[in-house]
């Protein structure tokens, strides 16, 4: 609810896709640097404490925003600052969370567990956006953020009684280590995950394909809210209803995967999910009303538990638990770099190229107005559809990559 309300506040203040996209960029930027050390931290520190720390920092940043808003001093750059703080600690929290899953369940349940994680993520999206969209005109940001703060307390209290196993590492004793040797060991640890992935054809190919998909996805996703608000006359209820449809679709897909246990060929499931998500988003971008947006958003979200659970299961299966912290951090580093790049590009592309081009009587508009319509948001819709086409093409290209197709048939060296 808090994130949704802040999106509406930022749009009311600026009316640009760039402002919304930059919030995502500043959240990802510190994560890139934190990822270099996050694997070492997660492998050595208590993972439950790290997860609780992430929630605590997020709560403090929310309180910071609330105080500034109530005092009449909140500016858009404060959102960027809060996003940066949350992003850095959130990256460690997310990594601690994902590596904990593998230590709690058996290998055959990796796909099911990952789909349940997706159900949690999408479950909150069913009620929160619709409720925030309805309450925002009534109680505003100052009424919604306290609700957000209360949920962090619930999350921390829930974690306090859960036991999460910690991977134990052997310690070297009775052997002094020189300063140069310590530096060498630290460098080896920092680069271990990158080297581990890059030396294995299957994992390297998996990372490159995944990064390509998420670059296209996040580029379009960065203009998603601005596109809907622009094409709906700033209607927060419509944006909330569409986000709720995404939540319902995601939970439906997650429940189906949990009951089904997922496909035996996880690479196939991942690629089918890529294509399905891309095709659904093409229809979404071409739509101009909730009658098209809501069902296509439901169908789009239906695919993400499939592609996400299959991808996560592949990584958990191919990487031994004692290396998962550093390897998963290296994977996150690659994905965050492309996501940050997409967030940085999306706003200027939408506001300065596609929107003006579709508003001009010549050029792109002459050819594409019959497809995307005219007026505010038409250029953003065109950018969104191009990204969706790229997502589907990445999925189709994956069927032609031998290294990816043979990943499940190859025993990775540990």
KOLKEKOL-984516 format. One record per residue (C-alpha): residue in three letters; y, x, z. Coordinates in nm, 2 decimals. Layout:
KOLKEKOL-984516
ALA,Y,X,Z
...
end
This chain:
KOLKEKOL-984516
UNK,0.00,0.00,0.00
UNK,0.24,0.28,0.08
UNK,0.18,0.47,-0.24
UNK,0.22,0.15,-0.44
UNK,0.54,0.05,-0.26
UNK,0.69,0.40,-0.32
UNK,0.61,0.37,-0.69
UNK,0.81,0.05,-0.70
UNK,1.10,0.20,-0.50
UNK,1.12,0.50,-0.73
UNK,1.11,0.28,-1.04
UNK,1.39,0.06,-0.90
UNK,1.60,0.37,-0.83
UNK,1.55,0.56,-1.16
UNK,1.38,0.34,-1.42
UNK,1.22,0.64,-1.58
UNK,0.86,0.74,-1.63
UNK,0.96,1.10,-1.56
UNK,1.05,1.03,-1.20
UNK,0.71,0.87,-1.14
UNK,0.52,1.14,-1.32
UNK,0.69,1.41,-1.12
UNK,0.56,1.27,-0.79
UNK,0.21,1.34,-0.92
UNK,0.32,1.68,-1.05
UNK,0.46,1.79,-0.71
UNK,0.15,1.67,-0.54
UNK,-0.07,1.88,-0.76
UNK,0.14,2.19,-0.77
UNK,0.06,2.32,-0.42
UNK,-0.30,2.22,-0.46
UNK,-0.34,2.48,-0.74
UNK,-0.24,2.76,-0.50
UNK,-0.43,2.61,-0.20
UNK,-0.75,2.59,-0.41
UNK,-0.76,2.97,-0.42
UNK,-0.82,2.98,-0.05
UNK,-0.96,2.63,0.01
UNK,-1.32,2.72,-0.06
UNK,-1.32,3.00,0.20
UNK,-1.15,2.78,0.45
UNK,-1.39,2.49,0.40
UNK,-1.70,2.71,0.41
UNK,-1.59,2.87,0.74
UNK,-1.39,2.61,0.94
UNK,-1.51,2.28,1.09
UNK,-1.51,2.03,0.81
UNK,-1.45,1.72,1.02
UNK,-1.14,1.88,1.17
UNK,-1.01,1.96,0.83
UNK,-1.06,1.60,0.71
UNK,-0.88,1.48,1.02
UNK,-0.60,1.74,0.97
UNK,-0.54,1.60,0.62
UNK,-0.50,1.25,0.75
UNK,-0.27,1.37,1.03
UNK,-0.04,1.56,0.78
UNK,-0.04,1.25,0.55
UNK,0.07,1.03,0.84
UNK,0.35,1.27,0.94
UNK,0.48,1.28,0.58
UNK,0.47,0.90,0.57
UNK,0.67,0.89,0.90
UNK,0.92,1.14,0.75
UNK,0.97,0.91,0.45
UNK,1.00,0.60,0.67
UNK,1.27,0.76,0.90
UNK,1.47,0.87,0.60
UNK,1.45,0.52,0.44
UNK,1.55,0.34,0.76
UNK,1.85,0.57,0.81
UNK,1.96,0.52,0.45
UNK,1.91,0.88,0.35
UNK,1.59,0.86,0.13
UNK,1.63,1.02,-0.21
UNK,1.38,1.08,-0.49
UNK,1.35,1.45,-0.41
UNK,1.22,1.36,-0.07
UNK,0.92,1.20,-0.24
UNK,0.86,1.52,-0.42
UNK,0.87,1.72,-0.10
UNK,0.64,1.48,0.09
UNK,0.40,1.48,-0.21
UNK,0.39,1.86,-0.21
UNK,0.30,1.87,0.16
UNK,0.04,1.60,0.13
UNK,-0.11,1.76,-0.18
UNK,-0.16,2.10,-0.02
UNK,-0.34,1.97,0.29
UNK,-0.50,1.69,0.09
UNK,-0.68,1.94,-0.13
UNK,-0.85,2.10,0.16
UNK,-0.93,1.76,0.30
UNK,-1.09,1.64,-0.03
UNK,-1.29,1.96,-0.06
UNK,-1.42,1.93,0.30
UNK,-1.51,1.57,0.23
UNK,-1.70,1.64,-0.10
UNK,-1.89,1.93,0.04
UNK,-1.99,1.73,0.35
UNK,-2.17,1.47,0.14
UNK,-2.43,1.72,0.01
UNK,-2.51,1.82,0.37
UNK,-2.56,1.46,0.48
UNK,-2.80,1.33,0.21
UNK,-3.10,1.43,0.00
UNK,-3.08,1.55,-0.36
UNK,-3.22,1.23,-0.51
UNK,-2.94,1.03,-0.35
UNK,-2.65,1.24,-0.49
UNK,-2.56,0.99,-0.76
UNK,-2.58,0.69,-0.53
UNK,-2.37,0.86,-0.26
UNK,-2.11,0.95,-0.52
UNK,-2.10,0.59,-0.64
UNK,-2.04,0.48,-0.28
UNK,-1.75,0.71,-0.25
UNK,-1.61,0.55,-0.57
UNK,-1.66,0.21,-0.40
UNK,-1.45,0.32,-0.11
UNK,-1.18,0.44,-0.34
UNK,-1.17,0.13,-0.56
UNK,-1.23,-0.10,-0.26
UNK,-0.89,-0.03,-0.12
UNK,-0.74,-0.10,-0.46
UNK,-0.86,-0.46,-0.46
UNK,-0.63,-0.59,-0.19
UNK,-0.37,-0.32,-0.13
UNK,-0.17,-0.33,-0.46
UNK,-0.17,-0.71,-0.48
UNK,-0.06,-0.73,-0.12
UNK,0.20,-0.46,-0.16
UNK,0.33,-0.62,-0.48
UNK,0.37,-0.96,-0.30
UNK,0.52,-0.81,0.02
UNK,0.76,-0.56,-0.14
UNK,1.02,-0.82,-0.24
UNK,1.00,-0.97,0.11
UNK,0.97,-0.68,0.36
UNK,1.05,-0.38,0.13
UNK,0.95,-0.02,0.19
UNK,1.05,-0.03,0.55
UNK,0.79,-0.30,0.63
UNK,0.50,-0.16,0.43
UNK,0.51,0.20,0.54
UNK,0.43,0.12,0.91
UNK,0.12,-0.06,0.79
UNK,0.03,0.27,0.61
UNK,0.08,0.46,0.93
UNK,-0.16,0.24,1.12
UNK,-0.44,0.30,0.87
UNK,-0.42,0.67,0.93
UNK,-0.49,0.61,1.30
UNK,-0.79,0.40,1.21
UNK,-0.92,0.68,0.98
UNK,-0.89,0.95,1.24
UNK,-1.04,0.74,1.51
UNK,-1.34,0.66,1.29
UNK,-1.40,1.03,1.21
UNK,-1.39,1.13,1.58
UNK,-1.74,1.01,1.65
UNK,-1.91,1.11,1.33
UNK,-2.11,1.44,1.32
UNK,-2.08,1.64,1.00
UNK,-2.32,1.94,0.97
UNK,-2.15,2.28,0.91
UNK,-2.30,2.55,0.69
UNK,-2.38,2.86,0.89
UNK,-2.31,3.21,0.75
UNK,-2.46,3.53,0.86
UNK,-2.22,3.77,1.02
UNK,-2.22,4.14,0.97
UNK,-2.22,4.33,1.31
UNK,-2.20,4.69,1.44
UNK,-2.05,4.81,1.11
UNK,-1.69,4.90,1.07
UNK,-1.53,4.79,0.75
UNK,-1.25,4.99,0.58
UNK,-0.92,4.82,0.48
UNK,-1.00,4.87,0.11
UNK,-1.35,4.72,0.16
UNK,-1.20,4.42,0.33
UNK,-0.96,4.37,0.04
UNK,-1.24,4.40,-0.20
UNK,-1.45,4.15,-0.01
UNK,-1.16,3.90,0.01
UNK,-1.10,3.93,-0.37
UNK,-1.47,3.88,-0.43
UNK,-1.46,3.56,-0.21
UNK,-1.15,3.43,-0.38
UNK,-1.29,3.48,-0.73
UNK,-1.65,3.40,-0.65
UNK,-1.64,3.03,-0.76
UNK,-1.47,3.11,-1.09
UNK,-1.72,3.39,-1.16
UNK,-2.01,3.17,-1.06
UNK,-1.91,2.89,-1.30
UNK,-1.81,3.12,-1.59
UNK,-2.14,3.31,-1.59
UNK,-2.34,2.99,-1.64
UNK,-2.31,2.83,-1.98
UNK,-2.40,2.48,-1.86
UNK,-2.15,2.48,-1.57
UNK,-1.88,2.64,-1.79
UNK,-1.92,2.38,-2.06
UNK,-1.93,2.10,-1.80
UNK,-1.60,2.22,-1.65
UNK,-1.43,2.25,-1.99
UNK,-1.54,1.90,-2.11
UNK,-1.44,1.75,-1.77
UNK,-1.10,1.92,-1.78
UNK,-1.04,1.79,-2.14
UNK,-1.12,1.43,-2.04
UNK,-0.90,1.44,-1.73
UNK,-0.61,1.60,-1.91
UNK,-0.60,1.30,-2.15
UNK,-0.67,1.06,-1.87
UNK,-0.39,1.19,-1.64
UNK,-0.14,1.22,-1.92
UNK,-0.18,0.85,-1.99
UNK,-0.21,0.76,-1.63
UNK,0.12,0.93,-1.55
UNK,0.30,0.66,-1.76
UNK,0.08,0.37,-1.66
UNK,0.30,0.21,-1.39
UNK,0.62,0.27,-1.59
UNK,0.46,0.11,-1.90
UNK,0.36,-0.20,-1.71
UNK,0.68,-0.24,-1.52
UNK,0.88,-0.19,-1.84
UNK,0.68,-0.44,-2.04
UNK,0.67,-0.70,-1.77
UNK,1.03,-0.71,-1.67
UNK,0.98,-0.50,-1.35
UNK,0.73,-0.76,-1.22
UNK,0.56,-0.59,-0.91
UNK,0.31,-0.88,-0.88
UNK,0.18,-0.82,-1.23
UNK,0.14,-0.45,-1.16
UNK,-0.04,-0.53,-0.83
UNK,-0.27,-0.78,-1.00
UNK,-0.37,-0.52,-1.26
UNK,-0.43,-0.26,-1.00
UNK,-0.65,-0.51,-0.81
UNK,-0.85,-0.57,-1.13
UNK,-0.91,-0.20,-1.14
UNK,-1.03,-0.21,-0.79
UNK,-1.27,-0.50,-0.86
UNK,-1.40,-0.32,-1.17
UNK,-1.45,0.00,-0.98
UNK,-1.63,-0.16,-0.69
UNK,-1.85,-0.36,-0.92
UNK,-1.95,-0.04,-1.11
UNK,-2.01,0.15,-0.79
UNK,-2.24,-0.13,-0.65
UNK,-2.43,-0.13,-0.97
UNK,-2.48,0.25,-0.96
UNK,-2.58,0.23,-0.60
UNK,-2.85,-0.03,-0.66
UNK,-2.96,0.12,-0.99
UNK,-2.96,0.48,-0.85
UNK,-2.79,0.60,-1.17
UNK,-2.93,0.72,-1.50
UNK,-3.20,0.99,-1.50
UNK,-3.00,1.18,-1.75
UNK,-2.68,1.24,-1.57
UNK,-2.51,1.41,-1.86
UNK,-2.57,1.11,-2.08
UNK,-2.43,0.88,-1.81
UNK,-2.12,1.09,-1.78
UNK,-2.05,1.09,-2.15
UNK,-2.12,0.72,-2.19
UNK,-1.87,0.66,-1.91
UNK,-1.61,0.88,-2.09
UNK,-1.64,0.68,-2.41
UNK,-1.65,0.34,-2.23
UNK,-1.34,0.43,-2.03
UNK,-1.15,0.55,-2.34
UNK,-1.23,0.24,-2.55
UNK,-1.13,0.01,-2.26
UNK,-0.80,0.19,-2.22
UNK,-0.73,0.16,-2.59
UNK,-0.74,-0.22,-2.56
UNK,-0.53,-0.20,-2.24
UNK,-0.26,0.00,-2.42
UNK,-0.25,-0.24,-2.71
UNK,-0.21,-0.54,-2.48
UNK,0.13,-0.69,-2.41
UNK,0.05,-0.94,-2.13
UNK,-0.17,-0.98,-1.82
UNK,-0.42,-1.17,-2.03
UNK,-0.51,-0.85,-2.21
UNK,-0.43,-0.60,-1.93
UNK,-0.64,-0.75,-1.65
UNK,-0.98,-0.78,-1.83
UNK,-0.94,-0.44,-2.01
UNK,-0.85,-0.27,-1.68
UNK,-1.15,-0.42,-1.51
UNK,-1.37,-0.29,-1.79
UNK,-1.21,0.05,-1.78
UNK,-1.26,0.09,-1.41
UNK,-1.62,-0.02,-1.45
UNK,-1.70,0.31,-1.62
UNK,-1.55,0.55,-1.36
UNK,-1.81,0.52,-1.09
UNK,-2.07,0.60,-1.36
UNK,-1.90,0.90,-1.50
UNK,-1.77,1.02,-1.16
UNK,-2.10,0.99,-0.98
UNK,-2.30,1.16,-1.26
UNK,-2.05,1.45,-1.28
UNK,-2.05,1.50,-0.90
UNK,-2.43,1.48,-0.88
UNK,-2.46,1.75,-1.15
UNK,-2.24,1.98,-0.95
UNK,-2.41,1.92,-0.62
UNK,-2.75,1.96,-0.78
UNK,-2.67,2.28,-0.97
UNK,-2.47,2.46,-0.69
UNK,-2.65,2.55,-0.36
UNK,-2.49,2.42,-0.05
UNK,-2.39,2.76,0.08
UNK,-2.17,2.82,-0.23
UNK,-2.03,2.47,-0.28
UNK,-1.71,2.53,-0.09
UNK,-1.60,2.82,-0.31
UNK,-1.74,2.68,-0.64
UNK,-1.61,2.33,-0.59
UNK,-1.27,2.48,-0.51
UNK,-1.28,2.68,-0.84
UNK,-1.37,2.35,-1.02
UNK,-1.08,2.17,-0.85
UNK,-0.84,2.46,-0.94
UNK,-0.92,2.42,-1.31
UNK,-0.89,2.04,-1.30
UNK,-0.57,2.05,-1.10
UNK,-0.40,2.29,-1.34
UNK,-0.47,2.05,-1.64
UNK,-0.37,1.75,-1.43
UNK,-0.04,1.91,-1.32
UNK,0.03,2.01,-1.68
UNK,-0.03,1.65,-1.79
UNK,0.20,1.51,-1.52
UNK,0.47,1.76,-1.62
UNK,0.44,1.66,-1.99
UNK,0.40,1.29,-1.96
UNK,0.75,1.19,-1.84
UNK,0.95,1.39,-2.10
UNK,0.71,1.29,-2.38
UNK,0.74,0.92,-2.29
UNK,1.11,0.91,-2.20
UNK,1.25,1.15,-2.46
UNK,1.02,1.12,-2.76
UNK,0.80,0.81,-2.78
UNK,1.04,0.56,-2.63
UNK,1.34,0.66,-2.85
UNK,1.11,0.69,-3.15
UNK,0.98,0.34,-3.11
UNK,1.33,0.21,-3.05
UNK,1.46,0.35,-3.37
UNK,1.46,0.15,-3.70
UNK,1.31,0.44,-3.88
UNK,1.03,0.69,-3.82
UNK,0.74,0.59,-3.60
UNK,0.88,0.24,-3.53
UNK,0.85,0.14,-3.90
UNK,0.48,0.20,-3.89
UNK,0.38,0.11,-3.54
UNK,0.60,-0.18,-3.42
UNK,0.34,-0.43,-3.56
UNK,0.08,-0.25,-3.34
UNK,0.27,-0.19,-3.02
UNK,0.57,-0.42,-3.04
UNK,0.93,-0.32,-2.98
UNK,1.15,-0.30,-2.68
UNK,1.12,-0.11,-2.35
UNK,0.77,0.03,-2.29
UNK,0.65,0.02,-2.65
UNK,0.67,0.40,-2.68
UNK,0.49,0.45,-2.35
UNK,0.22,0.22,-2.48
UNK,0.17,0.43,-2.79
UNK,0.14,0.75,-2.58
UNK,-0.11,0.57,-2.35
UNK,-0.33,0.46,-2.65
UNK,-0.33,0.81,-2.80
UNK,-0.45,0.95,-2.46
UNK,-0.72,0.68,-2.45
UNK,-0.84,0.78,-2.80
UNK,-0.86,1.14,-2.69
UNK,-1.07,1.04,-2.39
UNK,-1.32,0.86,-2.61
UNK,-1.33,1.15,-2.85
UNK,-1.41,1.40,-2.57
UNK,-1.71,1.18,-2.47
UNK,-1.84,1.17,-2.83
UNK,-1.79,1.55,-2.87
UNK,-2.00,1.61,-2.56
UNK,-2.31,1.48,-2.74
UNK,-2.27,1.77,-2.99
UNK,-2.26,2.05,-2.73
UNK,-2.60,2.22,-2.68
UNK,-2.50,2.39,-2.35
UNK,-2.40,2.06,-2.20
UNK,-2.70,1.87,-2.33
UNK,-2.94,2.13,-2.19
UNK,-2.77,2.15,-1.85
UNK,-3.03,1.93,-1.67
UNK,-3.32,2.11,-1.84
UNK,-3.20,2.45,-1.73
UNK,-3.25,2.59,-1.38
UNK,-2.92,2.76,-1.29
UNK,-2.95,3.10,-1.12
UNK,-2.84,3.09,-0.76
end
